[in-house]
Amino acid sequence: MRLWSLHPSYLDAKGLVALWHEGLLAQAVLSGQTHGYKNHPQLERFKAQPDPQAAINAYLLDVYWEAERRSYRFDIRKLEVTRPSPKIRVTEGQMRYEWARLQNKLLRRDPPRHKRNTSATDVQPHPLMEVIPGEIESWERLSS
């Protein structure tokens, strides 16, 4: 499961669709509808929110809007965006780590998207995220 801190516009088609599906899985876990993945480290920042369900739904809403911008057809009825959610803090180190990880994936999977992303001078976070100083998040499981 990868719930990117990066703005969804940086993802390729495969990554955006995967993010939607993994976000829906996270939504099910956080609402107690499934027992798998309940201790997944990517969920820690959502669990730490005052209203984890509102947070994951707000997160997914921005993924939905990116899909709409690309004329993909994600089902908004899967979301319950009825309550506002405060911003989730993410460290600069986490953003750098995720950016490098995404660019490495895109180099193999979607070279044109990788090239387009290399022109980004100020990498934007997911709209729900607020970037703060710091190293890679403690919940991150570093890939080799």
N, CA, C and O atoms as a GROMACS GRO file, in nm:
protein
  576
    1MET      N    1   0.085  -0.117   0.000
    1MET     CA    2   0.000   0.000   0.000
    1MET      C    3   0.090   0.124   0.000
    1MET      O    4   0.182   0.134   0.080
    2ARG      N    5   0.062   0.215  -0.091
    2ARG     CA    6   0.137   0.342  -0.098
    2ARG      C    7   0.035   0.455  -0.108
    2ARG      O    8  -0.033   0.469  -0.210
    3LEU      N    9   0.026   0.534  -0.003
    3LEU     CA   10  -0.059   0.653  -0.002
    3LEU      C   11   0.035   0.772  -0.011
    3LEU      O   12   0.083   0.823   0.090
    4TRP      N   13   0.059   0.817  -0.133
    4TRP     CA   14   0.158   0.918  -0.163
    4TRP      C   15   0.130   1.050  -0.092
    4TRP      O   16   0.016   1.093  -0.080
    5SER      N   17   0.237   1.112  -0.044
    5SER     CA   18   0.230   1.248   0.011
    5SER      C   19   0.240   1.350  -0.102
    5SER      O   20   0.208   1.468  -0.082
    6LEU      N   21   0.283   1.306  -0.217
    6LEU     CA   22   0.300   1.391  -0.335
    6LEU      C   23   0.166   1.423  -0.399
    6LEU      O   24   0.069   1.348  -0.384
    7HIS      N   25   0.160   1.533  -0.470
    7HIS     CA   26   0.039   1.569  -0.543
    7HIS      C   27   0.011   1.459  -0.646
    7HIS      O   28   0.103   1.414  -0.715
    8PRO      N   29  -0.114   1.414  -0.658
    8PRO     CA   30  -0.145   1.305  -0.752
    8PRO      C   31  -0.115   1.337  -0.899
    8PRO      O   32  -0.107   1.246  -0.981
    9SER      N   33  -0.098   1.464  -0.933
    9SER     CA   34  -0.069   1.499  -1.072
    9SER      C   35   0.065   1.445  -1.119
    9SER      O   36   0.088   1.434  -1.240
   10TYR      N   37   0.154   1.410  -1.028
   10TYR     CA   38   0.285   1.356  -1.067
   10TYR      C   39   0.278   1.208  -1.104
   10TYR      O   40   0.371   1.155  -1.166
   11LEU      N   41   0.170   1.142  -1.069
   11LEU     CA   42   0.159   0.998  -1.094
   11LEU      C   43   0.122   0.968  -1.238
   11LEU      O   44   0.052   1.045  -1.304
   12ASP      N   45   0.169   0.855  -1.286
   12ASP     CA   46   0.127   0.807  -1.417
   12ASP      C   47  -0.009   0.740  -1.403
   12ASP      O   48  -0.062   0.730  -1.292
   13ALA      N   49  -0.067   0.694  -1.514
   13ALA     CA   50  -0.200   0.633  -1.511
   13ALA      C   51  -0.205   0.514  -1.417
   13ALA      O   52  -0.296   0.502  -1.335
   14LYS      N   53  -0.107   0.426  -1.428
   14LYS     CA   54  -0.104   0.308  -1.342
   14LYS      C   55  -0.094   0.346  -1.195
   14LYS      O   56  -0.160   0.287  -1.110
   15GLY      N   57  -0.012   0.446  -1.165
   15GLY     CA   58   0.005   0.490  -1.028
   15GLY      C   59  -0.120   0.556  -0.971
   15GLY      O   60  -0.153   0.535  -0.854
   16LEU      N   61  -0.190   0.634  -1.052
   16LEU     CA   62  -0.311   0.700  -1.006
   16LEU      C   63  -0.422   0.599  -0.979
   16LEU      O   64  -0.492   0.609  -0.878
   17VAL      N   65  -0.437   0.503  -1.067
   17VAL     CA   66  -0.539   0.399  -1.047
   17VAL      C   67  -0.504   0.316  -0.922
   17VAL      O   68  -0.592   0.283  -0.843
   18ALA      N   69  -0.377   0.282  -0.906
   18ALA     CA   70  -0.335   0.206  -0.788
   18ALA      C   71  -0.360   0.286  -0.661
   18ALA      O   72  -0.404   0.231  -0.560
   19LEU      N   73  -0.333   0.417  -0.665
   19LEU     CA   74  -0.356   0.502  -0.549
   19LEU      C   75  -0.504   0.503  -0.511
   19LEU      O   76  -0.538   0.497  -0.393
   20TRP      N   77  -0.590   0.511  -0.610
   20TRP     CA   78  -0.734   0.509  -0.584
   20TRP      C   79  -0.774   0.379  -0.515
   20TRP      O   80  -0.844   0.380  -0.414
   21HIS      N   81  -0.728   0.267  -0.571
   21HIS     CA   82  -0.766   0.137  -0.514
   21HIS      C   83  -0.707   0.118  -0.374
   21HIS      O   84  -0.774   0.068  -0.284
   22GLU      N   85  -0.583   0.158  -0.356
   22GLU     CA   86  -0.520   0.144  -0.225
   22GLU      C   87  -0.582   0.240  -0.123
   22GLU      O   88  -0.594   0.207  -0.005
   23GLY      N   89  -0.623   0.357  -0.170
   23GLY     CA   90  -0.692   0.451  -0.082
   23GLY      C   91  -0.828   0.397  -0.038
   23GLY      O   92  -0.868   0.415   0.077
   24LEU      N   93  -0.898   0.330  -0.129
   24LEU     CA   94  -1.026   0.269  -0.093
   24LEU      C   95  -1.005   0.154   0.006
   24LEU      O   96  -1.087   0.134   0.095
   25LEU      N   97  -0.896   0.080  -0.011
   25LEU     CA   98  -0.863  -0.024   0.086
   25LEU      C   99  -0.835   0.039   0.222
   25LEU      O  100  -0.882  -0.011   0.324
   26ALA      N  101  -0.760   0.148   0.224
   26ALA     CA  102  -0.732   0.219   0.349
   26ALA      C  103  -0.862   0.267   0.413
   26ALA      O  104  -0.878   0.259   0.535
   27GLN      N  105  -0.953   0.316   0.331
   27GLN     CA  106  -1.083   0.362   0.380
   27GLN      C  107  -1.156   0.246   0.450
   27GLN      O  108  -1.213   0.263   0.558
   28ALA      N  109  -1.154   0.129   0.387
   28ALA     CA  110  -1.221   0.012   0.446
   28ALA      C  111  -1.154  -0.031   0.576
   28ALA      O  112  -1.222  -0.067   0.673
   29VAL      N  113  -1.022  -0.027   0.579
   29VAL     CA  114  -0.949  -0.063   0.702
   29VAL      C  115  -0.984   0.034   0.814
   29VAL      O  116  -1.015  -0.007   0.925
   30LEU      N  117  -0.979   0.163   0.784
   30LEU     CA  118  -1.004   0.265   0.887
   30LEU      C  119  -1.148   0.263   0.938
   30LEU      O  120  -1.174   0.308   1.049
   31SER      N  121  -1.239   0.213   0.858
   31SER     CA  122  -1.379   0.205   0.901
   31SER      C  123  -1.413   0.070   0.963
   31SER      O  124  -1.527   0.046   1.001
   32GLY      N  125  -1.312  -0.018   0.972
   32GLY     CA  126  -1.334  -0.148   1.034
   32GLY      C  127  -1.405  -0.249   0.946
   32GLY      O  128  -1.456  -0.349   0.996
   33GLN      N  129  -1.409  -0.224   0.816
   33GLN     CA  130  -1.478  -0.315   0.723
   33GLN      C  131  -1.391  -0.432   0.680
   33GLN      O  132  -1.441  -0.526   0.619
   34THR      N  133  -1.263  -0.427   0.710
   34THR     CA  134  -1.174  -0.536   0.677
   34THR      C  135  -1.066  -0.545   0.785
   34THR      O  136  -1.033  -0.445   0.849
   35HIS      N  137  -1.013  -0.663   0.804
   35HIS     CA  138  -0.912  -0.681   0.909
   35HIS      C  139  -0.770  -0.684   0.853
   35HIS      O  140  -0.674  -0.664   0.927
   36GLY      N  141  -0.757  -0.707   0.723
   36GLY     CA  142  -0.626  -0.704   0.661
   36GLY      C  143  -0.571  -0.563   0.658
   36GLY      O  144  -0.647  -0.466   0.653
   37TYR      N  145  -0.442  -0.551   0.661
   37TYR     CA  146  -0.371  -0.423   0.650
   37TYR      C  147  -0.396  -0.327   0.766
   37TYR      O  148  -0.355  -0.212   0.759
   38LYS      N  149  -0.463  -0.371   0.872
   38LYS     CA  150  -0.500  -0.276   0.978
   38LYS      C  151  -0.379  -0.216   1.049
   38LYS      O  152  -0.391  -0.111   1.112
   39ASN      N  153  -0.264  -0.281   1.041
   39ASN     CA  154  -0.143  -0.227   1.104
   39ASN      C  155  -0.043  -0.178   1.001
   39ASN      O  156   0.075  -0.162   1.032
   40HIS      N  157  -0.088  -0.152   0.880
   40HIS     CA  158   0.003  -0.107   0.775
   40HIS      C  159   0.058   0.030   0.811
   40HIS      O  160  -0.018   0.119   0.850
   41PRO      N  161   0.190   0.049   0.799
   41PRO     CA  162   0.251   0.176   0.840
   41PRO      C  163   0.198   0.298   0.764
   41PRO      O  164   0.197   0.408   0.819
   42GLN      N  165   0.154   0.281   0.641
   42GLN     CA  166   0.102   0.395   0.565
   42GLN      C  167  -0.026   0.453   0.627
   42GLN      O  168  -0.064   0.566   0.598
   43LEU      N  169  -0.091   0.375   0.713
   43LEU     CA  170  -0.216   0.422   0.775
   43LEU      C  171  -0.193   0.504   0.901
   43LEU      O  172  -0.285   0.569   0.950
   44GLU      N  173  -0.072   0.501   0.954
   44GLU     CA  174  -0.045   0.566   1.082
   44GLU      C  175  -0.084   0.714   1.081
   44GLU      O  176  -0.144   0.763   1.177
   45ARG      N  177  -0.050   0.785   0.975
   45ARG     CA  178  -0.080   0.929   0.976
   45ARG      C  179  -0.230   0.957   0.968
   45ARG      O  180  -0.276   1.061   1.015
   46PHE      N  181  -0.306   0.866   0.908
   46PHE     CA  182  -0.451   0.883   0.905
   46PHE      C  183  -0.512   0.847   1.040
   46PHE      O  184  -0.602   0.915   1.089
   47LYS      N  185  -0.462   0.740   1.100
   47LYS     CA  186  -0.510   0.700   1.233
   47LYS      C  187  -0.484   0.809   1.337
   47LYS      O  188  -0.558   0.822   1.434
   48ALA      N  189  -0.379   0.887   1.317
   48ALA     CA  190  -0.342   0.991   1.413
   48ALA      C  191  -0.431   1.115   1.403
   48ALA      O  192  -0.422   1.205   1.486
   49GLN      N  193  -0.516   1.121   1.302
   49GLN     CA  194  -0.604   1.237   1.282
   49GLN      C  195  -0.723   1.230   1.377
   49GLN      O  196  -0.764   1.121   1.417
   50PRO      N  197  -0.780   1.345   1.412
   50PRO     CA  198  -0.898   1.345   1.500
   50PRO      C  199  -1.014   1.262   1.443
   50PRO      O  200  -1.089   1.200   1.518
   51ASP      N  201  -1.026   1.262   1.310
   51ASP     CA  202  -1.132   1.186   1.243
   51ASP      C  203  -1.068   1.113   1.124
   51ASP      O  204  -1.065   1.167   1.013
   52PRO      N  205  -1.016   0.991   1.146
   52PRO     CA  206  -0.946   0.919   1.039
   52PRO      C  207  -1.030   0.899   0.913
   52PRO      O  208  -0.977   0.907   0.802
   53GLN      N  209  -1.159   0.875   0.929
   53GLN     CA  210  -1.246   0.855   0.813
   53GLN      C  211  -1.258   0.983   0.731
   53GLN      O  212  -1.252   0.978   0.608
   54ALA      N  213  -1.274   1.096   0.796
   54ALA     CA  214  -1.281   1.223   0.724
   54ALA      C  215  -1.149   1.248   0.651
   54ALA      O  216  -1.149   1.298   0.538
   55ALA      N  217  -1.038   1.214   0.716
   55ALA     CA  218  -0.906   1.237   0.655
   55ALA      C  219  -0.887   1.152   0.530
   55ALA      O  220  -0.843   1.204   0.427
   56ILE      N  221  -0.919   1.024   0.535
   56ILE     CA  222  -0.897   0.939   0.417
   56ILE      C  223  -0.994   0.978   0.306
   56ILE      O  224  -0.959   0.971   0.188
   57ASN      N  225  -1.115   1.017   0.341
   57ASN     CA  226  -1.210   1.060   0.238
   57ASN      C  227  -1.166   1.191   0.173
   57ASN      O  228  -1.179   1.207   0.052
   58ALA      N  229  -1.114   1.284   0.252
   58ALA     CA  230  -1.063   1.409   0.196
   58ALA      C  231  -0.943   1.380   0.106
   58ALA      O  232  -0.928   1.441   0.000
   59TYR      N  233  -0.857   1.288   0.149
   59TYR     CA  234  -0.741   1.249   0.069
   59TYR      C  235  -0.787   1.192  -0.066
   59TYR      O  236  -0.738   1.231  -0.172
   60LEU      N  237  -0.882   1.101  -0.060
   60LEU     CA  238  -0.931   1.037  -0.183
   60LEU      C  239  -1.006   1.134  -0.273
   60LEU      O  240  -1.006   1.118  -0.395
   61LEU      N  241  -1.070   1.234  -0.215
   61LEU     CA  242  -1.141   1.331  -0.299
   61LEU      C  243  -1.044   1.403  -0.393
   61LEU      O  244  -1.076   1.426  -0.509
   62ASP      N  245  -0.927   1.436  -0.344
   62ASP     CA  246  -0.829   1.502  -0.431
   62ASP      C  247  -0.774   1.405  -0.536
   62ASP      O  248  -0.739   1.448  -0.646
   63VAL      N  249  -0.766   1.278  -0.504
   63VAL     CA  250  -0.728   1.178  -0.604
   63VAL      C  251  -0.838   1.170  -0.710
   63VAL      O  252  -0.810   1.163  -0.830
   64TYR      N  253  -0.961   1.171  -0.665
   64TYR     CA  254  -1.075   1.170  -0.757
   64TYR      C  255  -1.069   1.290  -0.853
   64TYR      O  256  -1.088   1.274  -0.973
   65TRP      N  257  -1.041   1.410  -0.800
   65TRP     CA  258  -1.037   1.530  -0.886
   65TRP      C  259  -0.925   1.521  -0.989
   65TRP      O  260  -0.942   1.567  -1.102
   66GLU      N  261  -0.812   1.463  -0.952
   66GLU     CA  262  -0.705   1.444  -1.049
   66GLU      C  263  -0.750   1.346  -1.158
   66GLU      O  264  -0.720   1.367  -1.275
   67ALA      N  265  -0.819   1.242  -1.120
   67ALA     CA  266  -0.871   1.146  -1.218
   67ALA      C  267  -0.970   1.214  -1.312
   67ALA      O  268  -0.966   1.192  -1.433
   68GLU      N  269  -1.057   1.296  -1.257
   68GLU     CA  270  -1.153   1.370  -1.340
   68GLU      C  271  -1.081   1.462  -1.439
   68GLU      O  272  -1.119   1.471  -1.556
   69ARG      N  273  -0.976   1.529  -1.392
   69ARG     CA  274  -0.899   1.618  -1.478
   69ARG      C  275  -0.843   1.541  -1.598
   69ARG      O  276  -0.829   1.596  -1.707
   70ARG      N  277  -0.812   1.413  -1.576
   70ARG     CA  278  -0.758   1.330  -1.684
   70ARG      C  279  -0.866   1.254  -1.760
   70ARG      O  280  -0.835   1.173  -1.848
   71SER      N  281  -0.990   1.279  -1.729
   71SER     CA  282  -1.106   1.212  -1.791
   71SER      C  283  -1.114   1.064  -1.757
   71SER      O  284  -1.166   0.985  -1.836
   72TYR      N  285  -1.062   1.025  -1.641
   72TYR     CA  286  -1.080   0.889  -1.590
   72TYR      C  287  -1.215   0.887  -1.519
   72TYR      O  288  -1.268   0.991  -1.480
   73ARG      N  289  -1.270   0.770  -1.504
   73ARG     CA  290  -1.401   0.758  -1.441
   73ARG      C  291  -1.391   0.680  -1.310
   73ARG      O  292  -1.416   0.560  -1.306
   74PHE      N  293  -1.354   0.750  -1.203
   74PHE     CA  294  -1.355   0.691  -1.070
   74PHE      C  295  -1.494   0.718  -1.011
   74PHE      O  296  -1.558   0.817  -1.046
   75ASP      N  297  -1.539   0.629  -0.924
   75ASP     CA  298  -1.674   0.640  -0.867
   75ASP      C  299  -1.673   0.720  -0.738
   75ASP      O  300  -1.633   0.670  -0.633
   76ILE      N  301  -1.716   0.846  -0.746
   76ILE     CA  302  -1.717   0.934  -0.630
   76ILE      C  303  -1.814   0.885  -0.522
   76ILE      O  304  -1.803   0.926  -0.406
   77ARG      N  305  -1.908   0.800  -0.560
   77ARG     CA  306  -2.004   0.748  -0.461
   77ARG      C  307  -1.936   0.660  -0.356
   77ARG      O  308  -1.996   0.628  -0.254
   78LYS      N  309  -1.811   0.622  -0.382
   78LYS     CA  310  -1.737   0.542  -0.284
   78LYS      C  311  -1.682   0.628  -0.170
   78LYS      O  312  -1.628   0.576  -0.072
   79LEU      N  313  -1.698   0.759  -0.183
   79LEU     CA  314  -1.646   0.850  -0.082
   79LEU      C  315  -1.759   0.907   0.003
   79LEU      O  316  -1.872   0.925  -0.044
   80GLU      N  317  -1.727   0.935   0.126
   80GLU     CA  318  -1.820   1.002   0.217
   80GLU      C  319  -1.754   1.131   0.264
   80GLU      O  320  -1.702   1.137   0.375
   81VAL      N  321  -1.757   1.230   0.181
   81VAL     CA  322  -1.693   1.357   0.213
   81VAL      C  323  -1.800   1.449   0.272
   81VAL      O  324  -1.858   1.532   0.203
   82THR      N  325  -1.824   1.431   0.401
   82THR     CA  326  -1.926   1.509   0.469
   82THR      C  327  -1.868   1.596   0.579
   82THR      O  328  -1.932   1.691   0.625
   83ARG      N  329  -1.745   1.564   0.621
   83ARG     CA  330  -1.682   1.639   0.730
   83ARG      C  331  -1.548   1.691   0.683
   83ARG      O  332  -1.475   1.622   0.612
   84PRO      N  333  -1.513   1.814   0.721
   84PRO     CA  334  -1.380   1.866   0.685
   84PRO      C  335  -1.271   1.791   0.761
   84PRO      O  336  -1.296   1.731   0.866
   85SER      N  337  -1.153   1.796   0.707
   85SER     CA  338  -1.039   1.732   0.772
   85SER      C  339  -0.924   1.831   0.778
   85SER      O  340  -0.896   1.900   0.680
   86PRO      N  341  -0.857   1.838   0.893
   86PRO     CA  342  -0.739   1.926   0.900
   86PRO      C  343  -0.627   1.871   0.812
   86PRO      O  344  -0.626   1.753   0.776
   87LYS      N  345  -0.534   1.957   0.779
   87LYS     CA  346  -0.417   1.916   0.702
   87LYS      C  347  -0.338   1.811   0.781
   87LYS      O  348  -0.337   1.812   0.904
   88ILE      N  349  -0.274   1.723   0.708
   88ILE     CA  350  -0.186   1.622   0.766
   88ILE      C  351  -0.043   1.668   0.742
   88ILE      O  352  -0.006   1.700   0.629
   89ARG      N  353   0.035   1.671   0.845
   89ARG     CA  354   0.173   1.715   0.831
   89ARG      C  355   0.258   1.603   0.772
   89ARG      O  356   0.243   1.485   0.806
   90VAL      N  357   0.348   1.643   0.683
   90VAL     CA  358   0.444   1.551   0.622
   90VAL      C  359   0.578   1.624   0.618
   90VAL      O  360   0.584   1.744   0.590
   91THR      N  361   0.684   1.552   0.646
   91THR     CA  362   0.816   1.615   0.652
   91THR      C  363   0.877   1.634   0.514
   91THR      O  364   0.845   1.563   0.418
   92GLU      N  365   0.967   1.733   0.506
   92GLU     CA  366   1.042   1.756   0.383
   92GLU      C  367   1.119   1.631   0.343
   92GLU      O  368   1.126   1.597   0.224
   93GLY      N  369   1.177   1.562   0.440
   93GLY     CA  370   1.252   1.440   0.413
   93GLY      C  371   1.164   1.332   0.351
   93GLY      O  372   1.207   1.261   0.260
   94GLN      N  373   1.041   1.321   0.400
   94GLN     CA  374   0.947   1.224   0.343
   94GLN      C  375   0.914   1.260   0.200
   94GLN      O  376   0.908   1.173   0.113
   95MET      N  377   0.891   1.388   0.175
   95MET     CA  378   0.862   1.433   0.039
   95MET      C  379   0.978   1.401  -0.055
   95MET      O  380   0.957   1.352  -0.165
   96ARG      N  381   1.101   1.428  -0.012
   96ARG     CA  382   1.218   1.398  -0.096
   96ARG      C  383   1.228   1.248  -0.122
   96ARG      O  384   1.256   1.206  -0.235
   97TYR      N  385   1.206   1.168  -0.018
   97TYR     CA  386   1.213   1.022  -0.032
   97TYR      C  387   1.109   0.973  -0.132
   97TYR      O  388   1.140   0.895  -0.223
   98GLU      N  389   0.985   1.018  -0.116
   98GLU     CA  390   0.878   0.974  -0.206
   98GLU      C  391   0.902   1.021  -0.349
   98GLU      O  392   0.873   0.948  -0.444
   99TRP      N  393   0.954   1.143  -0.364
   99TRP     CA  394   0.982   1.195  -0.498
   99TRP      C  395   1.084   1.106  -0.568
   99TRP      O  396   1.066   1.068  -0.684
  100ALA      N  397   1.191   1.073  -0.498
  100ALA     CA  398   1.294   0.986  -0.557
  100ALA      C  399   1.236   0.849  -0.589
  100ALA      O  400   1.266   0.792  -0.694
  101ARG      N  401   1.155   0.796  -0.500
  101ARG     CA  402   1.095   0.664  -0.522
  101ARG      C  403   1.002   0.666  -0.643
  101ARG      O  404   1.006   0.575  -0.726
  102LEU      N  405   0.919   0.770  -0.652
  102LEU     CA  406   0.829   0.780  -0.767
  102LEU      C  407   0.907   0.795  -0.896
  102LEU      O  408   0.879   0.726  -0.994
  103GLN      N  409   1.004   0.884  -0.898
  103GLN     CA  410   1.081   0.906  -1.020
  103GLN      C  411   1.153   0.778  -1.063
  103GLN      O  412   1.164   0.751  -1.183
  104ASN      N  413   1.201   0.699  -0.969
  104ASN     CA  414   1.264   0.571  -1.002
  104ASN      C  415   1.164   0.475  -1.067
  104ASN      O  416   1.197   0.407  -1.164
  105LYS      N  417   1.043   0.470  -1.012
  105LYS     CA  418   0.937   0.386  -1.072
  105LYS      C  419   0.903   0.434  -1.213
  105LYS      O  420   0.890   0.353  -1.306
  106LEU      N  421   0.889   0.565  -1.228
  106LEU     CA  422   0.849   0.620  -1.357
  106LEU      C  423   0.957   0.604  -1.463
  106LEU      O  424   0.927   0.592  -1.582
  107LEU      N  425   1.081   0.605  -1.423
  107LEU     CA  426   1.191   0.586  -1.518
  107LEU      C  427   1.174   0.454  -1.592
  107LEU      O  428   1.201   0.447  -1.712
  108ARG      N  429   1.128   0.352  -1.523
  108ARG     CA  430   1.105   0.220  -1.583
  108ARG      C  431   0.966   0.208  -1.646
  108ARG      O  432   0.951   0.149  -1.752
  109ARG      N  433   0.866   0.265  -1.579
  109ARG     CA  434   0.728   0.240  -1.616
  109ARG      C  435   0.670   0.341  -1.716
  109ARG      O  436   0.589   0.305  -1.801
  110ASP      N  437   0.711   0.467  -1.704
  110ASP     CA  438   0.655   0.572  -1.789
  110ASP      C  439   0.760   0.681  -1.810
  110ASP      O  440   0.751   0.788  -1.750
  111PRO      N  441   0.860   0.655  -1.897
  111PRO     CA  442   0.967   0.752  -1.919
  111PRO      C  443   0.919   0.893  -1.958
  111PRO      O  444   0.980   0.990  -1.911
  112PRO      N  445   0.814   0.910  -2.039
  112PRO     CA  446   0.769   1.047  -2.069
  112PRO      C  447   0.720   1.122  -1.943
  112PRO      O  448   0.747   1.241  -1.928
  113ARG      N  449   0.650   1.053  -1.856
  113ARG     CA  450   0.604   1.116  -1.732
  113ARG      C  451   0.724   1.148  -1.643
  113ARG      O  452   0.729   1.254  -1.581
  114HIS      N  453   0.821   1.057  -1.638
  114HIS     CA  454   0.943   1.081  -1.561
  114HIS      C  455   1.011   1.209  -1.611
  114HIS      O  456   1.051   1.294  -1.531
  115LYS      N  457   1.024   1.221  -1.743
  115LYS     CA  458   1.089   1.337  -1.800
  115LYS      C  459   1.012   1.465  -1.768
  115LYS      O  460   1.071   1.567  -1.733
  116ARG      N  461   0.880   1.459  -1.779
  116ARG     CA  462   0.796   1.575  -1.748
  116ARG      C  463   0.813   1.615  -1.601
  116ARG      O  464   0.819   1.734  -1.569
  117ASN      N  465   0.821   1.516  -1.512
  117ASN     CA  466   0.837   1.545  -1.370
  117ASN      C  467   0.973   1.607  -1.338
  117ASN      O  468   0.986   1.682  -1.241
  118THR      N  469   1.075   1.577  -1.418
  118THR     CA  470   1.208   1.630  -1.388
  118THR      C  471   1.212   1.782  -1.400
  118THR      O  472   1.303   1.846  -1.346
  119SER      N  473   1.115   1.840  -1.469
  119SER     CA  474   1.112   1.986  -1.480
  119SER      C  475   1.051   2.053  -1.357
  119SER      O  476   1.053   2.175  -1.346
  120ALA      N  477   0.996   1.974  -1.265
  120ALA     CA  478   0.936   2.031  -1.143
  120ALA      C  479   1.046   2.088  -1.054
  120ALA      O  480   1.138   2.016  -1.014
  121THR      N  481   1.035   2.215  -1.023
  121THR     CA  482   1.136   2.278  -0.938
  121THR      C  483   1.090   2.286  -0.793
  121THR      O  484   1.173   2.290  -0.702
  122ASP      N  485   0.961   2.288  -0.770
  122ASP     CA  486   0.905   2.295  -0.636
  122ASP      C  487   0.798   2.187  -0.627
  122ASP      O  488   0.680   2.212  -0.654
  123VAL      N  489   0.839   2.067  -0.588
  123VAL     CA  490   0.747   1.953  -0.584
  123VAL      C  491   0.636   1.980  -0.483
  123VAL      O  492   0.661   2.012  -0.366
  124GLN      N  493   0.513   1.967  -0.530
  124GLN     CA  494   0.396   1.997  -0.448
  124GLN      C  495   0.346   1.873  -0.374
  124GLN      O  496   0.351   1.762  -0.426
  125PRO      N  497   0.298   1.894  -0.252
  125PRO     CA  498   0.239   1.783  -0.178
  125PRO      C  499   0.096   1.759  -0.222
  125PRO      O  500   0.035   1.841  -0.290
  126HIS      N  501   0.043   1.645  -0.182
  126HIS     CA  502  -0.100   1.619  -0.196
  126HIS      C  503  -0.172   1.736  -0.127
  126HIS      O  504  -0.123   1.784  -0.025
  127PRO      N  505  -0.284   1.784  -0.180
  127PRO     CA  506  -0.350   1.901  -0.122
  127PRO      C  507  -0.387   1.888   0.027
  127PRO      O  508  -0.403   1.990   0.094
  128LEU      N  509  -0.400   1.767   0.077
  128LEU     CA  510  -0.433   1.748   0.219
  128LEU      C  511  -0.308   1.760   0.307
  128LEU      O  512  -0.319   1.771   0.429
  129MET      N  513  -0.190   1.757   0.246
  129MET     CA  514  -0.066   1.756   0.322
  129MET      C  515  -0.010   1.897   0.342
  129MET      O  516  -0.024   1.985   0.257
  130GLU      N  517   0.054   1.914   0.456
  130GLU     CA  518   0.125   2.037   0.489
  130GLU      C  519   0.270   1.998   0.518
  130GLU      O  520   0.296   1.920   0.609
  131VAL      N  521   0.362   2.052   0.441
  131VAL     CA  522   0.503   2.015   0.454
  131VAL      C  523   0.568   2.092   0.568
  131VAL      O  524   0.554   2.214   0.580
  132ILE      N  525   0.638   2.017   0.653
  132ILE     CA  526   0.711   2.075   0.766
  132ILE      C  527   0.856   2.025   0.761
  132ILE      O  528   0.884   1.925   0.695
  133PRO      N  529   0.946   2.093   0.828
  133PRO     CA  530   1.084   2.045   0.831
  133PRO      C  531   1.093   1.908   0.898
  133PRO      O  532   1.013   1.874   0.985
  134GLY      N  533   1.191   1.830   0.856
  134GLY     CA  534   1.213   1.701   0.920
  134GLY      C  535   1.266   1.598   0.824
  134GLY      O  536   1.268   1.617   0.702
  135GLU      N  537   1.308   1.488   0.882
  135GLU     CA  538   1.362   1.375   0.805
  135GLU      C  539   1.249   1.285   0.757
  135GLU      O  540   1.131   1.320   0.769
  136ILE      N  541   1.284   1.170   0.704
  136ILE     CA  542   1.184   1.072   0.658
  136ILE      C  543   1.098   1.032   0.778
  136ILE      O  544   1.149   1.015   0.889
  137GLU      N  545   0.970   1.018   0.754
  137GLU     CA  546   0.875   0.984   0.861
  137GLU      C  547   0.910   0.850   0.927
  137GLU      O  548   0.961   0.759   0.861
  138SER      N  549   0.883   0.838   1.055
  138SER     CA  550   0.917   0.716   1.131
  138SER      C  551   0.838   0.596   1.083
  138SER      O  552   0.882   0.483   1.099
  139TRP      N  553   0.720   0.618   1.023
  139TRP     CA  554   0.639   0.507   0.977
  139TRP      C  555   0.682   0.454   0.841
  139TRP      O  556   0.638   0.346   0.800
  140GLU      N  557   0.766   0.526   0.771
  140GLU     CA  558   0.808   0.484   0.636
  140GLU      C  559   0.894   0.359   0.645
  140GLU      O  560   0.980   0.348   0.732
  141ARG      N  561   0.869   0.266   0.556
  141ARG     CA  562   0.949   0.144   0.542
  141ARG      C  563   1.035   0.163   0.419
  141ARG      O  564   0.987   0.155   0.306
  142LEU      N  565   1.162   0.189   0.441
  142LEU     CA  566   1.252   0.223   0.332
  142LEU      C  567   1.273   0.105   0.238
  142LEU      O  568   1.293  -0.008   0.282
  143SER      N  569   1.267   0.134   0.109
  143SER     CA  570   1.293   0.030   0.009
  143SER      C  571   1.441   0.028  -0.020
  143SER      O  572   1.510   0.130  -0.008
  144SER      N  573   1.490  -0.087  -0.059
  144SER     CA  574   1.633  -0.097  -0.088
  144SER      C  575   1.664  -0.057  -0.230
  144SER      O  576   1.780  -0.060  -0.271
   0.00000   0.00000   0.00000
